Amino acid sequence: MNFSRQALLGIGMIIGGSVMLYAMAQQIGTDKETTPPPAIVEQSSTKPASTPPLTTDIDTEKRILAQKQQERAARVAAQERRAQQFLAEQESAEAKALAKSRAENQQYVANTTPVGGDSDSPEAAQNPALNQSTVVTTPTTPTVQPRAEATPVSVTTTDNDTQAKEQAEAAKQAKAKEQAAAKERAEAQAKAEKEAQAQAEAKEAEAKRRAEEQATAKQKQQESEKQQEQKAEAAKKEAPKSPTDYTVKRGDGLIKLARQYNVPVEALAQANDLSPSTSLQVGQALTIPSRKQVARLEREAAAAKKAAEAERTAKQKLREARQEVKETDAKGSFGVQVALAKNQAAADDVAEKLKSAGYQVKTSATSRGVRVIVGPERGKVAALALKDKINTDPNVDTNGAWVLYWR
């Protein structure tokens, strides 16, 4: 009878503990489901919905960045508060469950432990004195059996303690996981803030570059407008109708005289065979060119500038052509015929002029006259470039050179 009651109480305790553990597990699962995942919230908050357009308003960008950082900090703080609250509730629930389990175990042990023998025996109920004498005088009496049957009770208590320890260990693991998750969220937040800072710096640099470009364009436009105004003012004035003699006075210079007579500095210097940077001497005689002379000198200067540019281009092409010939290893030699003189003396005069300009020259007598040839050049491409250079060389003063096969 005692064994049946103790077994029923043990089974009841096991079933009750299982139901309580299942309820606690369900409550923990429900709390985890209702609590929004911090990592997902952080990802959704850090992922930009759309790329904002670049803007030159740096203050606005900084204010927006500061506001976003404050919002992220508030979200992280709220998530940490929720995590701490969840851990506190979980620890409180575990402590209450452990205390309740220990109290039930102690109550069960107190209820099932016999004090003076088998109190459930009918004979002991009728004659307590007989029961006491039997326990004392007869060691082998069956009333000693309840003490031996107390072993399952201690086993049940040990199982409950083990379950409590497992629950505490599970709580520690959950707390460690939550701390690891909080650390990951903090690292992700720091990384997001760093990326946002880098993006802000890139936007600021781009805005600065655009501002500099706009400032440069504006400055160029202002300079162009100023030059146009200067040209308009110069157009209102007129140079002298005829050349004028002028004697240099103290404080005079080419720039000052050019402004005074509305004549370009280059034209004034060229009319007097001077350099635009030449300093004038007191008493020096100058000629102020007329309008027609200024126009002619400007045309000559433009032509000389164009010829110099063409010469530079021809030299560059010749260098490139010779380099190309070296790379392709072209076969065959070509020359550039500059002139066909009537006799050897005339050919020698032309050859001397070409040699003084730095060319390698040879003469060759033919039935039609004496050829003056510059070269040779390896490859026809280089020979054509040499021809263009000779035709644009002001020191040679020829434009009829042409390429012929050397050998």
C-alpha positions as CSV (number, residue, x, y, z in Angstrom):
1,M,0.0,0.0,0.0
2,N,2.8,2.4,0.9
3,F,4.7,1.5,-2.3
4,S,1.6,2.2,-4.4
5,R,1.1,5.7,-2.9
6,Q,4.7,6.5,-3.2
7,A,4.8,5.3,-6.8
8,L,1.7,7.3,-7.6
9,L,3.2,10.5,-6.0
10,G,6.5,10.0,-7.9
11,I,4.6,9.6,-11.2
12,G,2.5,12.6,-10.4
13,M,5.6,14.7,-9.7
14,I,7.3,13.6,-12.9
15,I,4.2,14.4,-14.9
16,G,3.8,17.8,-13.2
17,G,7.4,18.6,-13.8
18,S,7.2,17.6,-17.4
19,V,4.1,19.8,-17.9
20,M,5.8,22.7,-16.2
21,L,8.9,22.4,-18.3
22,Y,6.8,22.1,-21.5
23,A,4.9,25.3,-20.5
24,M,8.1,27.1,-19.8
25,A,9.5,26.0,-23.2
26,Q,6.3,27.2,-24.9
27,Q,6.5,30.5,-23.1
28,I,10.2,31.0,-24.1
29,G,9.4,30.1,-27.7
30,T,6.5,32.5,-27.8
31,D,8.7,35.3,-26.4
32,K,11.4,34.6,-29.0
33,E,8.8,34.7,-31.8
34,T,7.2,37.9,-30.6
35,T,10.6,39.6,-30.2
36,P,11.8,41.0,-33.6
37,P,15.2,39.7,-34.7
38,P,17.7,42.5,-34.1
39,A,20.0,41.3,-36.9
40,I,17.2,41.4,-39.5
41,V,16.1,44.9,-38.3
42,E,19.7,46.1,-38.5
43,Q,20.1,44.8,-42.0
44,S,16.9,46.3,-43.2
45,S,17.9,49.6,-41.6
46,T,21.4,49.7,-43.0
47,K,20.4,48.7,-46.5
48,P,19.7,51.8,-48.6
49,A,16.3,51.9,-50.3
50,S,17.7,53.9,-53.1
51,T,20.9,55.7,-54.0
52,P,20.4,59.4,-53.1
53,P,21.5,61.8,-55.8
54,L,24.6,63.8,-55.4
55,T,24.2,67.3,-54.2
56,T,26.4,70.3,-53.6
57,D,24.6,71.1,-50.3
58,I,27.2,69.7,-47.9
59,D,25.4,70.9,-44.8
60,T,22.2,69.1,-45.7
61,E,24.2,65.9,-46.3
62,K,25.9,66.2,-42.9
63,R,22.5,66.8,-41.2
64,I,20.9,63.8,-42.9
65,L,23.9,61.6,-41.9
66,A,23.7,62.8,-38.3
67,Q,20.0,62.1,-38.1
68,K,20.4,58.6,-39.6
69,Q,23.2,57.9,-37.1
70,Q,20.9,59.0,-34.2
71,E,18.1,56.8,-35.5
72,R,20.4,53.8,-35.7
73,A,21.7,54.4,-32.2
74,A,18.2,54.6,-30.8
75,R,17.2,51.4,-32.5
76,V,20.3,49.6,-31.2
77,A,19.6,50.9,-27.7
78,A,16.0,49.7,-27.9
79,Q,17.1,46.3,-29.1
80,E,19.6,46.0,-26.2
81,R,17.0,47.0,-23.7
82,R,14.6,44.4,-25.0
83,A,17.4,41.7,-24.9
84,Q,18.2,42.6,-21.3
85,Q,14.5,42.6,-20.3
86,F,14.1,39.2,-22.0
87,L,17.2,37.8,-20.2
88,A,15.9,39.2,-16.8
89,E,12.5,37.6,-17.3
90,Q,14.1,34.3,-18.4
91,E,16.4,34.2,-15.3
92,S,13.4,35.1,-13.0
93,A,11.3,32.3,-14.5
94,E,14.1,29.8,-14.2
95,A,14.7,30.8,-10.6
96,K,11.0,30.5,-9.7
97,A,10.8,27.1,-11.4
98,L,13.9,25.9,-9.6
99,A,12.6,27.1,-6.2
100,K,9.2,25.5,-6.8
101,S,10.8,22.2,-7.9
102,R,12.9,22.1,-4.7
103,A,10.0,23.0,-2.5
104,E,7.9,20.3,-4.0
105,N,10.7,17.8,-3.6
106,Q,11.2,18.7,0.0
107,Q,7.4,18.5,0.7
108,Y,7.3,15.1,-1.0
109,V,10.2,13.8,1.1
110,A,8.7,15.2,4.3
111,N,5.3,13.5,3.5
112,T,6.7,10.2,2.5
113,T,9.4,9.7,5.2
114,P,8.1,7.5,8.2
115,V,8.6,8.8,11.7
116,G,8.2,5.7,14.0
117,G,7.3,2.8,11.7
118,D,4.5,1.8,9.3
119,S,1.7,4.1,10.4
120,D,-0.5,2.7,7.7
121,S,-0.6,-0.8,9.2
122,P,-4.0,-1.6,10.8
123,E,-2.3,-3.3,13.7
124,A,-0.3,-0.2,14.4
125,A,-3.3,1.9,14.4
126,Q,-5.1,-0.3,16.9
127,N,-2.0,-0.8,19.2
128,P,0.7,1.8,19.0
129,A,2.6,0.3,21.9
130,L,2.8,-3.0,20.1
131,N,4.1,-1.3,17.0
132,Q,6.9,0.4,19.0
133,S,7.9,-2.7,20.8
134,T,7.9,-4.6,17.5
135,V,10.2,-2.1,15.9
136,V,12.6,-2.1,18.8
137,T,12.7,-5.8,19.8
138,T,12.3,-7.4,16.3
139,P,14.9,-6.0,13.8
140,T,13.6,-8.2,11.0
141,T,10.0,-7.0,11.3
142,P,8.4,-5.8,8.0
143,T,8.0,-2.3,9.5
144,V,11.6,-1.6,8.4
145,Q,10.7,-1.9,4.7
146,P,9.4,1.7,4.2
147,R,13.0,3.0,5.0
148,A,14.4,0.8,2.2
149,E,11.7,2.0,-0.2
150,A,12.7,5.6,0.3
151,T,15.5,5.2,-2.4
152,P,13.2,6.0,-5.4
153,V,12.4,9.3,-3.7
154,S,16.0,10.3,-3.6
155,V,16.3,9.3,-7.3
156,T,13.4,11.5,-8.2
157,T,15.0,14.4,-6.3
158,T,18.3,13.9,-8.1
159,D,16.4,13.9,-11.5
160,N,14.7,17.1,-10.7
161,D,18.1,18.7,-9.6
162,T,19.6,17.5,-12.9
163,Q,16.8,19.0,-14.9
164,A,17.2,22.3,-13.0
165,K,20.9,22.2,-13.7
166,E,20.2,21.5,-17.4
167,Q,17.8,24.4,-17.4
168,A,20.4,26.7,-15.8
169,E,23.0,25.6,-18.4
170,A,20.5,26.2,-21.2
171,A,19.8,29.6,-19.8
172,K,23.6,30.3,-19.7
173,Q,24.0,29.2,-23.3
174,A,21.0,31.3,-24.4
175,K,22.5,34.3,-22.6
176,A,25.9,33.6,-24.2
177,K,24.2,33.4,-27.6
178,E,22.4,36.6,-27.0
179,Q,25.6,38.4,-26.0
180,A,27.3,37.0,-29.2
181,A,24.3,38.3,-31.2
182,A,24.5,41.7,-29.5
183,K,28.3,41.8,-30.3
184,E,27.6,40.9,-34.0
185,R,24.9,43.6,-34.1
186,A,27.3,46.2,-32.6
187,E,30.0,45.2,-35.2
188,A,27.5,45.4,-38.0
189,Q,26.4,48.8,-36.7
190,A,30.0,50.0,-36.6
191,K,30.6,48.7,-40.1
192,A,27.5,50.4,-41.4
193,E,28.4,53.7,-39.8
194,K,31.9,53.4,-41.3
195,E,30.5,52.8,-44.7
196,A,28.1,55.6,-44.3
197,Q,31.0,57.9,-43.2
198,A,32.9,56.8,-46.3
199,Q,29.9,57.5,-48.5
200,A,29.5,60.9,-47.0
201,E,33.2,61.7,-47.5
202,A,33.0,60.6,-51.1
203,K,29.9,62.8,-51.6
204,E,31.7,65.7,-50.0
205,A,34.7,65.2,-52.2
206,E,32.5,65.0,-55.3
207,A,30.6,68.1,-54.3
208,K,33.9,69.9,-53.7
209,R,35.2,68.8,-57.1
210,R,32.0,70.0,-58.8
211,A,32.2,73.3,-57.0
212,E,35.8,73.8,-58.1
213,E,34.9,73.0,-61.7
214,Q,32.0,75.4,-61.5
215,A,34.3,78.1,-60.1
216,T,36.9,77.4,-62.8
217,A,34.2,77.6,-65.5
218,K,32.9,80.8,-64.0
219,Q,36.3,82.3,-63.9
220,K,37.0,81.4,-67.5
221,Q,33.7,82.9,-68.5
222,Q,34.5,86.1,-66.7
223,E,38.0,86.3,-68.3
224,S,36.4,85.7,-71.7
225,E,33.9,88.5,-71.1
226,K,36.7,90.7,-69.9
227,Q,38.7,90.0,-73.1
228,Q,35.6,90.7,-75.2
229,E,35.1,94.0,-73.4
230,Q,38.8,94.9,-73.9
231,K,38.5,94.1,-77.6
232,A,35.3,96.2,-77.9
233,E,37.0,99.1,-76.2
234,A,40.0,98.7,-78.5
235,A,37.8,98.6,-81.5
236,K,36.3,102.0,-80.5
237,K,39.8,103.5,-80.8
238,E,41.7,103.7,-84.0
239,A,45.4,103.5,-84.8
240,P,47.1,106.4,-86.7
241,K,46.1,106.7,-90.4
242,S,49.8,107.1,-91.3
243,P,53.1,106.1,-89.7
244,T,54.2,108.5,-86.9
245,D,57.7,109.1,-85.6
246,Y,58.1,109.2,-81.8
247,T,61.0,109.9,-79.5
248,V,61.1,107.9,-76.3
249,K,60.7,109.8,-73.1
250,R,61.3,108.9,-69.5
251,G,58.9,106.3,-68.2
252,D,57.9,105.1,-71.7
253,G,57.7,101.5,-72.7
254,L,56.3,99.4,-75.5
255,I,53.2,98.4,-73.6
256,K,52.5,102.0,-72.6
257,L,53.0,103.3,-76.1
258,A,50.9,100.5,-77.6
259,R,48.0,101.4,-75.3
260,Q,48.4,105.1,-76.0
261,Y,48.3,104.7,-79.8
262,N,45.9,101.6,-79.8
263,V,48.5,99.4,-81.5
264,P,49.3,95.8,-80.6
265,V,52.5,95.4,-78.7
266,E,53.7,92.8,-81.1
267,A,53.0,95.0,-84.1
268,L,54.8,98.0,-82.5
269,A,57.8,95.8,-81.7
270,Q,57.9,94.2,-85.1
271,A,57.6,97.6,-86.9
272,N,60.8,98.7,-85.0
273,D,62.6,95.3,-85.2
274,L,62.4,94.9,-81.5
275,S,61.4,92.2,-79.1
276,P,58.1,92.8,-77.2
277,S,60.1,92.5,-73.9
278,T,62.8,95.0,-75.0
279,S,63.4,98.0,-72.7
280,L,63.4,101.4,-74.3
281,Q,66.1,104.1,-73.9
282,V,65.3,107.8,-73.4
283,G,65.8,109.6,-76.8
284,Q,65.3,106.4,-78.8
285,A,63.5,106.9,-82.1
286,L,60.4,104.7,-82.8
287,T,57.9,104.4,-85.6
288,I,54.3,104.1,-84.7
289,P,52.8,101.9,-87.4
290,S,49.6,103.0,-89.3
291,R,46.4,101.0,-89.5
292,K,47.4,99.3,-92.7
293,Q,50.8,98.4,-91.4
294,V,49.3,97.0,-88.2
295,A,46.9,94.8,-90.3
296,R,49.8,93.6,-92.5
297,L,52.0,92.9,-89.5
298,E,49.1,91.0,-87.8
299,R,48.6,88.9,-91.0
300,E,52.3,88.2,-91.1
301,A,52.4,87.2,-87.5
302,A,49.4,84.9,-87.9
303,A,51.1,83.3,-91.0
304,A,54.3,82.9,-89.1
305,K,52.5,81.3,-86.2
306,K,50.7,79.0,-88.5
307,A,53.9,78.1,-90.3
308,A,55.6,77.4,-87.0
309,E,52.7,75.2,-85.9
310,A,52.8,73.3,-89.3
311,E,56.6,72.8,-88.9
312,R,56.2,71.4,-85.4
313,T,53.5,69.0,-86.6
314,A,55.7,67.9,-89.5
315,K,58.6,67.3,-87.2
316,Q,56.4,65.2,-84.9
317,K,55.0,63.2,-87.8
318,L,58.6,62.6,-89.1
319,R,59.7,61.3,-85.6
320,E,56.6,59.0,-85.4
321,A,57.2,57.7,-89.0
322,R,60.8,56.9,-88.3
323,Q,59.8,55.1,-85.2
324,E,57.2,53.1,-87.1
325,V,59.7,52.2,-89.7
326,K,62.1,50.9,-87.0
327,E,59.3,48.8,-85.5
328,T,58.1,47.4,-88.8
329,D,61.6,47.0,-90.4
330,A,60.4,48.4,-93.7
331,K,62.5,47.5,-96.7
332,G,63.7,49.9,-99.4
333,S,65.1,53.4,-99.3
334,F,63.4,56.6,-100.5
335,G,64.5,60.2,-101.0
336,V,62.8,63.5,-101.3
337,Q,63.5,65.5,-104.5
338,V,63.5,69.2,-103.6
339,A,64.6,70.8,-106.9
340,L,65.7,70.0,-110.5
341,A,68.4,72.6,-111.3
342,K,69.6,73.5,-114.8
343,N,73.2,73.0,-113.9
344,Q,75.5,71.8,-111.2
345,A,76.2,75.3,-109.8
346,A,72.5,76.0,-109.3
347,A,72.1,72.6,-107.7
348,D,75.0,73.3,-105.3
349,D,73.4,76.6,-104.2
350,V,70.1,74.8,-103.3
351,A,72.0,72.0,-101.6
352,E,74.0,74.4,-99.5
353,K,70.8,76.1,-98.4
354,L,69.4,72.7,-97.4
355,K,72.5,71.6,-95.6
356,S,72.5,74.9,-93.6
357,A,69.0,74.0,-92.5
358,G,70.2,70.6,-91.2
359,Y,69.3,68.2,-94.0
360,Q,71.4,65.5,-95.6
361,V,71.6,66.4,-99.3
362,K,72.8,64.7,-102.5
363,T,72.8,65.8,-106.1
364,S,72.3,63.6,-109.1
365,A,72.7,64.6,-112.8
366,T,70.0,63.5,-115.2
367,S,69.2,64.2,-118.8
368,R,66.7,66.9,-117.7
369,G,68.9,68.6,-115.2
370,V,70.6,68.1,-111.8
371,R,68.4,66.7,-109.1
372,V,68.7,67.9,-105.5
373,I,67.6,65.0,-103.2
374,V,67.3,65.0,-99.4
375,G,67.6,61.6,-97.7
376,P,67.6,58.7,-97.8
377,E,64.8,57.5,-95.5
378,R,64.1,53.9,-94.9
379,G,60.5,53.2,-95.7
380,K,58.1,55.3,-97.8
381,V,56.1,56.5,-94.7
382,A,59.2,58.2,-93.3
383,A,60.0,59.7,-96.7
384,L,56.5,61.2,-96.9
385,A,56.8,62.7,-93.5
386,L,60.2,64.2,-94.5
387,K,58.6,65.7,-97.6
388,D,55.9,67.4,-95.4
389,K,58.6,68.8,-93.1
390,I,60.6,70.2,-96.0
391,N,57.5,71.8,-97.5
392,T,56.6,73.5,-94.2
393,D,60.2,74.6,-93.3
394,P,60.5,78.4,-93.6
395,N,64.3,78.1,-93.8
396,V,64.0,76.1,-97.1
397,D,61.1,78.1,-98.7
398,T,59.9,75.4,-101.0
399,N,56.6,73.6,-101.4
400,G,57.3,71.4,-104.5
401,A,59.2,68.5,-102.9
402,W,58.1,65.0,-103.7
403,V,59.1,61.4,-102.9
404,L,61.1,59.1,-105.2
405,Y,62.5,55.6,-104.8
406,W,66.2,55.7,-103.9
407,R,67.2,52.2,-104.7
